[in-house]
Amino acid sequence: MVGGPDDLKSEHTVRMVAIDGDEGNGFGYMPSVLWVEPGATVTWKHTANGSSKRVSHTITSMNKGNEKPQFTPKGSAPFDSGVIAGVGPWKDENALRGDLQTHLNGERPNGGFQGPYKLTFEAPKFPSGVYLYMCEDHMFFGMVGAVVVGDVGPNDPGWSPAMTKAPKPMFSDSFDAHLRTIRKTIKNQVSGQ
Ligand SMILES: [Cu+2]
């Protein structure tokens, strides 16, 4: 994790990783929990080198507007990077032509499918609160992350539904496990404040 309720970042970069080998699930956002101040810009990028660049990822908010169960503040806009392509042999050409091209809010370079993707968390589209997002390519491997906007806690409207909605099986055991870990991390940070 990076930041916390007492340490809101004004901007930050999240790296998307894919690890060769059998350590864990192999796919993730680093950090998976990021705290930012309202109006902050978050940038998502491939890792600089190694295998990570060879696979495609998306940054897709868990929002009804993205046909996902809602785990972002009520009334917030959906965001979706569309596919951020890899550059190597595992590049998914079908993904580049298919549904994963969907791009909603945020910025990415014109015609540049390898990112970076940038989003500014500014009200009214993106009010303070907890935003869970996922990778459409790797949700089954538990690739899920959170951006927490503002010094929010259980009494703030943006805390729900991401932190309070009853957990229910979603995409895979791995996804559910990582989502629970993310929630626990955020709750511990808030209660330790
Ligand atoms: Cu991915």
Boltz pocket constraint, residues with backbone or C-beta under 6 A from the ligand:
constraints:
  - pocket:
      binder: B
      contacts: [[A, 27], [A, 56], [A, 57], [A, 58], [A, 135], [A, 136], [A, 137], [A, 138], [A, 143]]
      max_distance: 6.0
